[in-house]
Each structure stands twice: as structure tokens, then as C-alpha cells.
Amino acid sequence: MDDLLEETGDNAPAMSVAELSGAINRLVEGGFARVRVRGEVGRVVQARSGHLYFDLKEEGAVLAAVSWRGQAARLSLKPEEGMEVVATGRLTTFPGQSKYQLIVEEVTAAGVGALMAMLEARRQKLAAEGLFDAARKRPLPFLPEVIGVVTSPTGAVIRDILHRLRERFPRHVLVWPVAVQGERCAPEVAAAIRGFNALAPGGRVPRPDLIIVARGGGSVEDLWGFNDEAVVRAAAESAIPLISAVGHETDTTLIDHAADRRAPTPTAAAEMAVPVRADLSVRVAELEARRLRAISVLGERRSQRLSDLARGLPRPADLVDRRAQALDAAALRLPGALRTTAARAAQMLARAGAPLRPRLVQGAVESKGARLQEVARGLERSLAETMRERLRTLRNQRLDAAPISREMMRKEVQLQSTASRFARSASAVLEQRTARLSAAAQLHEALGYRATLRRGYVVARAAGDVVTRAEGLAPGVLELEFHDGRIEVQHPPGTSQPRRKAAPSAPGSQGSLF
């Protein structure tokens, strides 16, 4: 290379672009085989191929850096824009663009101060979005049936959690194994939190009632995966209550702010998750004793109250005696009430029967009988006229003897049938009218005054009219009608004025019918 640089003039051999690029590449790689560069991470691009491209910048200078796919997956710290880091690798050139770049093999933070500054900036950003608000945090279940633990399956953390759960209150535990540091930590922890939330209730794999994200202590770099934005967002979005138990009591990560509860250690997280069964047993026994004492006291108070109320009640005998006395009084009033009711009913019957005079009933019976006889005579005349008309029609027709004979026989049969039906119908009508007439006659007999005469009453008539009042009666002959005949007497027999008969003094005595 030195020989090429010393040759000058027009006779110097010309170099191709590829030769020059190769010479520069050998020179750069030979002089900078392994370097450590400190700077601020600028633009970061994750290509589809898996290669990671980013810039390391400082005031007035920019260095392009690339980490190939295999190496990028093994980086302990993933570069992020604004992060101050120390990148270790080798310097090389990229002939396709006539530039040099750093092939990065490892990335570390450029001191704790730089990490903490970046952590604070991220915390403020997520807090501004409301991911750390206290109103979003959910209460922990008192006694979860299933507890999901996101941690390394081989570390001491899971053994401490299981041991403390067995001591306090054994529960069903589901472990989701994840890497707790390095490049795989953040995506695996975020996927585990979302995976537990995606389980369906009542499915083949039970859905946890509580999630514990746990890890032992370590440096800021070791715990950096729990500061990842994807982990924080997964914890904030979890519908299942979540306890963060990352690091020791003095260690703080961003997942602690997004979780529903923060535990200083994984063991403390197990203590927050479940109560002590022995303490619960004692508490239940105390509550049972209080319940029994309360029931006893309540029973005594109710018994005393019942006794106090019973003293204010009258004796049962007094209540029965009063009712018995009222019943006796009602029994004494009953016969008189029955007689009064019977007398009122008799008066009502008399008022109702007054319009049913025997003369009206007899007139109705005679009218119906005359009507029935008139209808019967009309039927007989109609039948006779019909027969004469049929015979006259038969004589006037000039027909053969045989058909006439048959027609006459048929008509005769019809006539006999009609006469038979008429006789039966007339008999039925006559029986019906006779029965109605008999019933009317019986009603007339029952309501007529002759039945009253048979009970000892007398009808007095003067000049053919019934006498109903003694006042104004002129002297003369009186006709007295008894049930078995009539007699005539002179009125008055020896005085000029009639004597008035005294009115009955008792309701039971008999008086005049009219």
C-alpha cells in the first residue's frame, strides 16, 4: 500500500474502484480489528431480515452501526433512540456506499446515570398516558383459586413462592416459564401476561384469578427487561389483578408502577396473594362464637319481650265468657225474632195475594175453556169441509176405474192417518187444557172465599152486596152465608142502630176476611 502511495505522476498505474475499496477495507479492518465506541443512539431500524441498524452519534459526528441477525438476538441491551451506550465490535467498510460502519457484537449502557435518565424519560411518557393512575388499579381477590406465576422455572424465586403458598394456604399454581433477563426477557414476559388473560374461563387450562410477575435481585442492566414499554403496557392492560415482585425491596422497575400491587420480594408477593389459613380458622371460630352469643342474647330478649306482652293480654277464660254471654243473649232474642219475621212474611203474602180475586181467576178459566171449545168446533168443521171437497173433486174427474180406485184407497189411507193424528193431537191438547183448567180450578178453590168460610168465617150481604162496614148499614134483612148454606136475619133485631163488634185484642184472634 505504501508503494502505491509513493508512486506519482502520469506513469502511475490506474486502480479500479473495487481494488481501491478492498485496499481501504483491509486497511480499516487491520487497524481497528476490535473497538469500543461510546455515543448516543440515534436512528434505530429493525430490518425484516432480523439485522439491526442504528447510529451512534456525538456532536459533529455520526457512526453507522449494524448488528447481524444472530448477534442482535444475543444483545444484552437492545439499543433505543436517545440511549447512551458503549458498543463493542469491529470497524469495516461498506463498498456499496463508500462508507465505513461498526459491526456491533455487544451493547452496554454508558453508565448508570444514562440508563436512569432514559428510564425517567420513559416513566414520564407512560405516566402521561395514564398507565400508572391509581384509579386503574384493581383490588386483589381475597382467596384466589388459581394463581399464575410468570418467572424462570429453574430459579429460587418459584421455589420460594410455592413454599410460602404451601405454608399459608395451598392454591393451584400455573407457571409460565420466561427468561428474566437478556434480549428475550421483555417479549416473553409481555406474551406471558397476555397469554394468561387470553385463557377462557372454565376451559381445559384454568384461567388464573391472580398473576404474579417475579424475579430475584440484580443490577439495573439485569432488570432492564421489566422496564420495557411492551411489558409495562401488557401489565396495565391485564384484566386479571397483577402483583409485581421484581428484584429486592430497593429495586424499582416500571412494571411496579403499572401493576395493581408491588411486592418488595417474591416471597412477599405470595403473602399478599393468599391469607393464612390458620388465622382464617381462628377468625371463623371467633365469628361463630359471636354468632352463638348473639343468637342467645336475641333469644333471651325476644323471650322477655314476649313475656312482657303476654302480661298485657286478657285471660282466655274472660274472652270465652264474654262470647258465651253474647251467644246466650242472642239465643234469648231468637224466638221473638222468628215470630216477628213470620208475622211480617204473612203480611207480605196477604198483600201479594190481594190482587188474585176468585172472580178474576174464574173468568180467565171460563174464557180459556170457551176458546178451546171454539177451536175444537172449528177444526171439526174444517175437516168435514175438506173431506167433502175432496169427494166432490173425485166425482167430477173422468178417470179409469182402476186408477180412481187406487187413488181413493190412497186418499182414504191418508185421510185415516190424518184423522188419527188429529184425534191424537186433539186428545193431547184437550188433556193439556184440562190439566190447566184443573190447576186453575184448584187455584180458584185455594184462593176462593169458600175455603175461608170452612174455617168459620161468614159473608154478610145486604141487598145482594157484601157488607164490609157496620157504619152506615141501613135496617133490613141481612143474608148470612156459611160454608154449608145461607140464612136471612133481621137487622137490627130490636134496636134502630146496629151494634159494633169489638175489634180483636190479640194478633192471634180471627177477624173479617174482607
Residue pairs with C-beta under 8 A, 6 or more apart in sequence:
1 23
1 27
4 15
4 23
7 13
15 23
18 95
21 93
21 95
21 98
22 95
24 93
25 92
25 93
25 95
28 91
28 92
28 93
28 100
29 90
29 91
29 92
29 93
32 90
32 91
33 90
34 88
34 89
34 90
35 88
35 89
35 90
35 91
35 102
36 86
36 87
36 88
37 56
37 63
37 65
37 86
37 87
37 89
37 102
38 84
38 85
38 86
38 87
38 110
39 56
39 57
39 58
39 63
39 84
39 85
39 87
40 56
40 57
40 58
40 82
40 83
40 84
40 85
41 54
41 55
41 56
41 57
41 79
41 80
41 81
41 82
41 83
41 84
41 85
42 54
42 55
42 56
42 57
42 62
42 81
43 53
43 54
43 55
43 81
44 52
44 53
44 54
44 79
44 80
44 81
45 52
45 53
45 54
46 52
46 53
47 53
49 69
50 69
50 72
50 73
51 66
51 67
51 68
51 69
51 72
52 66
52 67
52 72
52 75
52 79
52 104
53 64
53 65
53 66
54 65
54 66
54 79
55 62
55 63
55 64
55 65
56 62
56 63
56 65
56 85
56 87
56 102
57 63
63 101
63 102
64 94
64 99
64 100
64 101
64 102
65 87
65 89
65 101
65 102
65 103
65 104
66 101
66 102
66 103
66 104
67 75
67 89
67 103
67 104
67 105
67 107
68 103
71 104
71 105
72 183
73 183
73 184
74 183
75 104
75 106
75 107
75 183
76 106
76 107
76 108
76 181
76 182
76 183
76 221
77 85
77 107
77 108
77 109
77 221
77 224
78 107
78 183
79 85
79 87
79 107
80 118
82 118
82 121
83 109
83 114
83 115
83 118
84 109
84 110
84 111
84 114
84 118
85 107
85 108
85 109
85 110
85 114
86 107
86 108
86 109
86 110
87 102
87 104
87 106
87 107
88 104
88 105
88 106
88 107
88 108
89 102
89 103
89 104
89 105
89 106
90 102
90 103
90 105
91 100
91 101
91 102
91 103
92 100
92 101
92 102
92 103
93 99
93 100
93 101
94 100
94 101
108 221
109 115
109 220
109 221
112 220
115 220
115 221
115 224
116 220
119 227
119 254
122 227
122 229
122 254
123 254
123 257
126 132
126 229
126 232
126 233
126 254
126 257
126 258
127 257
130 136
131 232
131 233
131 236
131 257
131 258
132 236
132 257
132 258
136 236
137 260
137 261
138 241
138 260
139 241
139 260
140 210
140 241
140 243
140 260
140 261
140 272
140 273
141 209
141 210
141 241
142 275
143 169
143 274
143 275
144 171
144 208
144 209
144 210
144 273
144 274
145 171
145 172
145 206
145 209
146 171
146 172
146 173
146 174
146 206
146 207
146 208
146 209
146 210
147 165
147 171
147 172
147 173
147 174
147 208
147 209
147 210
147 211
147 212
147 273
147 274
148 173
148 174
148 175
148 176
148 196
148 208
148 210
148 211
148 212
148 240
149 158
149 161
149 173
149 174
149 175
149 176
149 211
149 212
149 214
150 176
150 178
150 189
150 192
150 193
150 196
150 211
150 212
150 213
150 214
151 157
151 158
151 161
151 175
151 177
151 178
151 180
151 212
151 213
151 214
151 215
151 266
152 158
152 177
152 178
152 179
152 180
152 215
153 175
153 177
155 180
155 215
155 216
156 216
157 214
157 215
157 216
157 266
158 175
158 214
160 266
160 267
160 270
161 173
161 212
161 214
161 266
161 267
161 269
161 270
162 173
164 267
164 270
164 271
165 171
165 173
165 270
165 273
165 274
168 270
168 271
168 274
168 275
168 276
168 277
169 274
169 275
169 276
169 277
169 280
171 273
171 274
172 206
174 196
174 205
174 206
174 208
176 192
176 195
176 196
178 184
178 185
178 188
178 189
178 191
178 192
179 185
179 188
179 225
180 189
180 215
180 216
180 225
181 215
181 218
181 222
181 223
181 224
181 225
182 225
185 224
185 225
185 226
185 228
186 225
186 226
186 228
186 230
186 231
187 230
189 213
189 225
189 226
189 228
189 231
189 234
190 228
190 230
190 231
190 233
190 234
193 211
193 213
193 231
193 234
193 235
193 238
193 242
194 234
194 237
194 238
196 207
196 208
196 211
196 238
196 240
197 237
197 238
197 239
197 240
199 205
199 206
199 207
199 208
200 207
201 207
207 240
208 240
209 240
209 241
210 240
210 241
210 242
210 243
210 273
211 238
211 240
211 241
211 242
211 243
212 242
212 243
212 245
212 263
212 266
212 269
212 270
212 273
213 226
213 235
213 242
213 243
213 244
213 245
213 246
213 255
213 259
214 245
214 246
214 266
214 269
215 223
215 226
215 245
215 246
215 247
215 266
216 247
216 248
216 266
217 247
217 248
217 251
218 247
218 251
223 246
223 247
223 251
223 253
225 231
226 244
226 246
226 253
226 254
226 255
227 253
227 254
227 255
228 254
231 254
231 255
232 254
232 255
232 257
232 258
233 258
235 242
235 244
235 255
235 258
235 259
236 258
241 260
241 261
242 259
242 260
242 261
243 259
243 260
243 261
243 262
243 263
243 269
243 272
243 273
244 253
244 255
244 256
244 258
244 259
244 261
244 262
244 263
244 269
245 262
245 263
245 264
245 265
245 266
245 268
245 269
246 253
246 255
246 256
247 253
248 264
248 265
249 264
249 265
256 262
261 272
263 269
263 271
263 272
343 507
353 447
356 447
357 447
358 444
358 447
358 448
358 449
361 440
361 443
361 444
361 447
362 444
364 440
365 437
365 440
365 441
365 444
368 433
368 436
368 437
368 440
369 433
369 437
372 429
372 430
372 433
376 426
376 430
379 422
379 426
383 419
383 422
387 415
390 411
390 415
394 404
394 407
394 408
394 411
397 404
399 407
445 451
449 457
449 459
449 513
450 483
452 513
453 459
453 481
453 482
453 483
454 483
455 510
456 510
457 510
457 512
457 513
458 480
458 481
458 482
459 466
459 480
459 481
459 513
459 514
460 466
460 467
460 478
460 479
460 480
460 481
461 467
461 478
461 479
461 480
461 481
462 473
462 474
462 476
462 477
462 478
462 479
462 491
463 476
466 514
467 473
467 478
468 512
468 514
470 498
470 499
470 500
470 501
471 500
473 491
473 498
475 491
475 492
475 496
476 490
476 491
477 488
477 489
477 490
477 491
478 488
478 489
478 490
478 491
479 486
479 487
479 488
480 486
480 487
480 488
480 489
491 498
492 498
492 499
503 511
504 510
504 511
